[in-house]
């Protein structure tokens, strides 16, 4: 990854609670009482792991942004 991840957003309307993000980056993502992904610590994993977690989402509910506010994934 060339750009540094500055912001992680979970689109709760898209999230289906499949939880691969939790499996890949449990220090960053957990499921809440609605079985939707939430961010528990945006710095809980390195950028490559966070990107891998976002890419593992079957509905692309995890959006990643760089320091300039540019969307870098998906």
N, CA, C and O atoms as a GROMACS GRO file, in nm:
protein
  296
    1UNK      N    1   0.085  -0.118   0.000
    1UNK     CA    2   0.000   0.000   0.000
    1UNK      C    3   0.090   0.124   0.000
    1UNK      O    4   0.186   0.132   0.077
    2UNK      N    5   0.058   0.218  -0.084
    2UNK     CA    6   0.141   0.338  -0.094
    2UNK      C    7   0.090   0.451  -0.005
    2UNK      O    8   0.170   0.523   0.054
    3UNK      N    9  -0.040   0.465   0.004
    3UNK     CA   10  -0.096   0.572   0.087
    3UNK      C   11  -0.126   0.520   0.226
    3UNK      O   12  -0.168   0.405   0.244
    4UNK      N   13  -0.105   0.605   0.326
    4UNK     CA   14  -0.131   0.568   0.464
    4UNK      C   15  -0.279   0.582   0.494
    4UNK      O   16  -0.343   0.680   0.454
    5UNK      N   17  -0.333   0.484   0.565
    5UNK     CA   18  -0.475   0.489   0.603
    5UNK      C   19  -0.491   0.586   0.719
    5UNK      O   20  -0.428   0.570   0.824
    6UNK      N   21  -0.574   0.686   0.698
    6UNK     CA   22  -0.598   0.786   0.802
    6UNK      C   23  -0.736   0.769   0.866
    6UNK      O   24  -0.758   0.810   0.980
    7UNK      N   25  -0.829   0.709   0.792
    7UNK     CA   26  -0.966   0.697   0.843
    7UNK      C   27  -1.028   0.568   0.791
    7UNK      O   28  -1.012   0.531   0.675
    8UNK      N   29  -1.099   0.500   0.881
    8UNK     CA   30  -1.172   0.377   0.848
    8UNK      C   31  -1.319   0.404   0.876
    8UNK      O   32  -1.355   0.455   0.982
    9UNK      N   33  -1.405   0.370   0.780
    9UNK     CA   34  -1.548   0.387   0.798
    9UNK      C   35  -1.617   0.255   0.768
    9UNK      O   36  -1.588   0.190   0.668
   10UNK      N   37  -1.708   0.215   0.856
   10UNK     CA   38  -1.791   0.096   0.830
   10UNK      C   39  -1.929   0.145   0.791
   10UNK      O   40  -1.995   0.215   0.868
   11UNK      N   41  -1.973   0.109   0.671
   11UNK     CA   42  -2.108   0.142   0.626
   11UNK      C   43  -2.203   0.039   0.688
   11UNK      O   44  -2.215  -0.074   0.640
   12UNK      N   45  -2.268   0.080   0.794
   12UNK     CA   46  -2.352  -0.013   0.870
   12UNK      C   47  -2.475  -0.058   0.791
   12UNK      O   48  -2.532  -0.163   0.821
   13UNK      N   49  -2.516   0.019   0.692
   13UNK     CA   50  -2.628  -0.023   0.607
   13UNK      C   51  -2.588  -0.140   0.517
   13UNK      O   52  -2.670  -0.224   0.483
   14UNK      N   53  -2.460  -0.143   0.478
   14UNK     CA   54  -2.411  -0.250   0.393
   14UNK      C   55  -2.367  -0.373   0.473
   14UNK      O   56  -2.381  -0.486   0.425
   15UNK      N   57  -2.315  -0.352   0.593
   15UNK     CA   58  -2.258  -0.461   0.672
   15UNK      C   59  -2.362  -0.570   0.699
   15UNK      O   60  -2.475  -0.543   0.739
   16UNK      N   61  -2.320  -0.696   0.674
   16UNK     CA   62  -2.409  -0.810   0.697
   16UNK      C   63  -2.360  -0.898   0.812
   16UNK      O   64  -2.418  -1.003   0.839
   17UNK      N   65  -2.253  -0.854   0.881
   17UNK     CA   66  -2.205  -0.929   0.996
   17UNK      C   67  -2.134  -1.058   0.962
   17UNK      O   68  -2.126  -1.148   1.046
   18UNK      N   69  -2.081  -1.069   0.841
   18UNK     CA   70  -2.009  -1.190   0.801
   18UNK      C   71  -1.881  -1.208   0.884
   18UNK      O   72  -1.838  -1.321   0.909
   19UNK      N   73  -1.822  -1.098   0.924
   19UNK     CA   74  -1.710  -1.091   1.019
   19UNK      C   75  -1.572  -1.135   0.971
   19UNK      O   76  -1.487  -1.163   1.055
   20UNK      N   77  -1.543  -1.142   0.839
   20UNK     CA   78  -1.405  -1.170   0.804
   20UNK      C   79  -1.311  -1.059   0.849
   20UNK      O   80  -1.193  -1.084   0.875
   21UNK      N   81  -1.362  -0.937   0.860
   21UNK     CA   82  -1.279  -0.826   0.909
   21UNK      C   83  -1.232  -0.852   1.052
   21UNK      O   84  -1.119  -0.819   1.088
   22UNK      N   85  -1.320  -0.910   1.133
   22UNK     CA   86  -1.285  -0.944   1.271
   22UNK      C   87  -1.180  -1.055   1.274
   22UNK      O   88  -1.088  -1.053   1.357
   23UNK      N   89  -1.195  -1.150   1.184
   23UNK     CA   90  -1.098  -1.260   1.177
   23UNK      C   91  -0.960  -1.208   1.135
   23UNK      O   92  -0.859  -1.248   1.193
   24UNK      N   93  -0.957  -1.120   1.036
   24UNK     CA   94  -0.831  -1.069   0.983
   24UNK      C   95  -0.767  -0.967   1.077
   24UNK      O   96  -0.645  -0.968   1.098
   25UNK      N   97  -0.848  -0.877   1.133
   25UNK     CA   98  -0.795  -0.768   1.217
   25UNK      C   99  -0.878  -0.751   1.344
   25UNK      O  100  -0.948  -0.651   1.359
   26UNK      N  101  -0.870  -0.849   1.436
   26UNK     CA  102  -0.952  -0.842   1.558
   26UNK      C  103  -0.917  -0.724   1.649
   26UNK      O  104  -0.998  -0.684   1.732
   27UNK      N  105  -0.798  -0.669   1.634
   27UNK     CA  106  -0.762  -0.552   1.713
   27UNK      C  107  -0.828  -0.425   1.664
   27UNK      O  108  -0.831  -0.324   1.735
   28UNK      N  109  -0.882  -0.429   1.542
   28UNK     CA  110  -0.946  -0.312   1.481
   28UNK      C  111  -1.098  -0.325   1.481
   28UNK      O  112  -1.169  -0.232   1.517
   29UNK      N  113  -1.146  -0.442   1.440
   29UNK     CA  114  -1.290  -0.462   1.421
   29UNK      C  115  -1.347  -0.563   1.520
   29UNK      O  116  -1.282  -0.661   1.555
   30UNK      N  117  -1.469  -0.538   1.563
   30UNK     CA  118  -1.548  -0.632   1.642
   30UNK      C  119  -1.692  -0.621   1.593
   30UNK      O  120  -1.727  -0.526   1.523
   31UNK      N  121  -1.775  -0.717   1.630
   31UNK     CA  122  -1.918  -0.707   1.600
   31UNK      C  123  -1.990  -0.655   1.723
   31UNK      O  124  -1.960  -0.694   1.836
   32UNK      N  125  -2.086  -0.565   1.700
   32UNK     CA  126  -2.162  -0.510   1.812
   32UNK      C  127  -2.288  -0.593   1.838
   32UNK      O  128  -2.304  -0.701   1.781
   33UNK      N  129  -2.375  -0.542   1.923
   33UNK     CA  130  -2.496  -0.617   1.961
   33UNK      C  131  -2.592  -0.637   1.844
   33UNK      O  132  -2.679  -0.723   1.849
   34UNK      N  133  -2.577  -0.557   1.737
   34UNK     CA  134  -2.660  -0.573   1.617
   34UNK      C  135  -2.593  -0.666   1.515
   34UNK      O  136  -2.642  -0.682   1.404
   35UNK      N  137  -2.480  -0.725   1.555
   35UNK     CA  138  -2.403  -0.813   1.466
   35UNK      C  139  -2.350  -0.737   1.345
   35UNK      O  140  -2.343  -0.791   1.234
   36UNK      N  141  -2.313  -0.611   1.368
   36UNK     CA  142  -2.253  -0.527   1.264
   36UNK      C  143  -2.112  -0.492   1.307
   36UNK      O  144  -2.084  -0.482   1.427
   37UNK      N  145  -2.023  -0.475   1.210
   37UNK     CA  146  -1.884  -0.441   1.242
   37UNK      C  147  -1.874  -0.300   1.297
   37UNK      O  148  -1.939  -0.207   1.248
   38UNK      N  149  -1.790  -0.285   1.399
   38UNK     CA  150  -1.756  -0.155   1.454
   38UNK      C  151  -1.603  -0.149   1.464
   38UNK      O  152  -1.535  -0.251   1.467
   39UNK      N  153  -1.554  -0.027   1.470
   39UNK     CA  154  -1.410  -0.007   1.486
   39UNK      C  155  -1.382   0.011   1.635
   39UNK      O  156  -1.434   0.103   1.698
   40UNK      N  157  -1.299  -0.076   1.689
   40UNK     CA  158  -1.264  -0.066   1.831
   40UNK      C  159  -1.132   0.007   1.850
   40UNK      O  160  -1.109   0.069   1.954
   41UNK      N  161  -1.042  -0.001   1.750
   41UNK     CA  162  -0.914   0.069   1.757
   41UNK      C  163  -0.859   0.083   1.616
   41UNK      O  164  -0.810  -0.013   1.557
   42UNK      N  165  -0.869   0.204   1.560
   42UNK     CA  166  -0.825   0.229   1.422
   42UNK      C  167  -0.676   0.204   1.404
   42UNK      O  168  -0.629   0.185   1.291
   43UNK      N  169  -0.601   0.202   1.513
   43UNK     CA  170  -0.456   0.176   1.506
   43UNK      C  171  -0.423   0.036   1.560
   43UNK      O  172  -0.309   0.008   1.596
   44UNK      N  173  -0.525  -0.052   1.564
   44UNK     CA  174  -0.507  -0.185   1.622
   44UNK      C  175  -0.438  -0.285   1.531
   44UNK      O  176  -0.420  -0.401   1.570
   45UNK      N  177  -0.399  -0.243   1.411
   45UNK     CA  178  -0.325  -0.330   1.318
   45UNK      C  179  -0.253  -0.239   1.220
   45UNK      O  180  -0.282  -0.120   1.210
   46UNK      N  181  -0.157  -0.297   1.146
   46UNK     CA  182  -0.086  -0.216   1.047
   46UNK      C  183  -0.176  -0.195   0.924
   46UNK      O  184  -0.276  -0.264   0.906
   47UNK      N  185  -0.136  -0.100   0.840
   47UNK     CA  186  -0.218  -0.064   0.724
   47UNK      C  187  -0.244  -0.180   0.630
   47UNK      O  188  -0.354  -0.193   0.577
   48UNK      N  189  -0.144  -0.266   0.608
   48UNK     CA  190  -0.164  -0.379   0.517
   48UNK      C  191  -0.269  -0.475   0.570
   48UNK      O  192  -0.348  -0.530   0.494
   49UNK      N  193  -0.270  -0.496   0.703
   49UNK     CA  194  -0.370  -0.584   0.764
   49UNK      C  195  -0.508  -0.522   0.756
   49UNK      O  196  -0.606  -0.592   0.730
   50UNK      N  197  -0.517  -0.391   0.779
   50UNK     CA  198  -0.647  -0.322   0.770
   50UNK      C  199  -0.700  -0.330   0.626
   50UNK      O  200  -0.819  -0.353   0.605
   51UNK      N  201  -0.612  -0.310   0.529
   51UNK     CA  202  -0.654  -0.321   0.388
   51UNK      C  203  -0.703  -0.463   0.359
   51UNK      O  204  -0.805  -0.480   0.292
   52UNK      N  205  -0.632  -0.563   0.407
   52UNK     CA  206  -0.671  -0.702   0.387
   52UNK      C  207  -0.809  -0.728   0.450
   52UNK      O  208  -0.892  -0.798   0.392
   53UNK      N  209  -0.831  -0.672   0.568
   53UNK     CA  210  -0.961  -0.688   0.634
   53UNK      C  211  -1.072  -0.624   0.550
   53UNK      O  212  -1.179  -0.681   0.533
   54UNK      N  213  -1.045  -0.504   0.498
   54UNK     CA  214  -1.144  -0.435   0.414
   54UNK      C  215  -1.171  -0.516   0.287
   54UNK      O  216  -1.286  -0.530   0.246
   55UNK      N  217  -1.066  -0.568   0.227
   55UNK     CA  218  -1.081  -0.648   0.105
   55UNK      C  219  -1.155  -0.778   0.131
   55UNK      O  220  -1.217  -0.834   0.040
   56UNK      N  221  -1.150  -0.828   0.254
   56UNK     CA  222  -1.217  -0.954   0.287
   56UNK      C  223  -1.368  -0.939   0.304
   56UNK      O  224  -1.440  -1.038   0.306
   57UNK      N  225  -1.414  -0.816   0.316
   57UNK     CA  226  -1.558  -0.791   0.335
   57UNK      C  227  -1.635  -0.829   0.209
   57UNK      O  228  -1.607  -0.776   0.102
   58UNK      N  229  -1.732  -0.920   0.220
   58UNK     CA  230  -1.804  -0.966   0.101
   58UNK      C  231  -1.895  -0.860   0.039
   58UNK      O  232  -1.936  -0.874  -0.076
   59UNK      N  233  -1.928  -0.755   0.114
   59UNK     CA  234  -2.017  -0.650   0.063
   59UNK      C  235  -1.949  -0.514   0.054
   59UNK      O  236  -2.016  -0.412   0.033
   60UNK      N  237  -1.818  -0.511   0.069
   60UNK     CA  238  -1.738  -0.387   0.062
   60UNK      C  239  -1.795  -0.278   0.153
   60UNK      O  240  -1.812  -0.163   0.111
   61UNK      N  241  -1.824  -0.316   0.277
   61UNK     CA  242  -1.880  -0.220   0.373
   61UNK      C  243  -1.772  -0.140   0.447
   61UNK      O  244  -1.805  -0.050   0.524
   62UNK      N  245  -1.644  -0.172   0.424
   62UNK     CA  246  -1.536  -0.102   0.493
   62UNK      C  247  -1.469  -0.008   0.393
   62UNK      O  248  -1.414  -0.051   0.292
   63UNK      N  249  -1.475   0.122   0.424
   63UNK     CA  250  -1.417   0.224   0.338
   63UNK      C  251  -1.292   0.277   0.404
   63UNK      O  252  -1.289   0.304   0.524
   64UNK      N  253  -1.187   0.293   0.325
   64UNK     CA  254  -1.060   0.343   0.376
   64UNK      C  255  -1.025   0.474   0.308
   64UNK      O  256  -1.042   0.489   0.187
   65UNK      N  257  -0.975   0.570   0.386
   65UNK     CA  258  -0.939   0.702   0.336
   65UNK      C  259  -0.797   0.736   0.377
   65UNK      O  260  -0.749   0.693   0.482
   66UNK      N  261  -0.729   0.815   0.292
   66UNK     CA  262  -0.594   0.859   0.325
   66UNK      C  263  -0.597   0.993   0.400
   66UNK      O  264  -0.704   1.044   0.432
   67UNK      N  265  -0.479   1.049   0.427
   67UNK     CA  266  -0.469   1.173   0.504
   67UNK      C  267  -0.535   1.291   0.434
   67UNK      O  268  -0.575   1.386   0.501
   68UNK      N  269  -0.547   1.286   0.300
   68UNK     CA  270  -0.608   1.395   0.225
   68UNK      C  271  -0.759   1.378   0.212
   68UNK      O  272  -0.824   1.459   0.146
   69UNK      N  273  -0.815   1.274   0.273
   69UNK     CA  274  -0.958   1.249   0.264
   69UNK      C  275  -0.999   1.176   0.138
   69UNK      O  276  -1.118   1.159   0.112
   70UNK      N  277  -0.899   1.131   0.060
   70UNK     CA  278  -0.927   1.055  -0.062
   70UNK      C  279  -0.962   0.911  -0.026
   70UNK      O  280  -0.894   0.849   0.056
   71UNK      N  281  -1.068   0.859  -0.087
   71UNK     CA  282  -1.103   0.720  -0.065
   71UNK      C  283  -1.001   0.633  -0.137
   71UNK      O  284  -0.978   0.647  -0.257
   72UNK      N  285  -0.939   0.541  -0.062
   72UNK     CA  286  -0.838   0.452  -0.121
   72UNK      C  287  -0.887   0.308  -0.133
   72UNK      O  288  -0.824   0.227  -0.200
   73UNK      N  289  -0.999   0.276  -0.069
   73UNK     CA  290  -1.062   0.145  -0.087
   73UNK      C  291  -1.208   0.158  -0.045
   73UNK      O  292  -1.235   0.229   0.052
   74UNK      N  293  -1.304   0.094  -0.111
   74UNK     CA  294  -1.288   0.026  -0.241
   74UNK      C  295  -1.284   0.126  -0.355
   74UNK      O  296  -1.271   0.088  -0.471
   0.00000   0.00000   0.00000
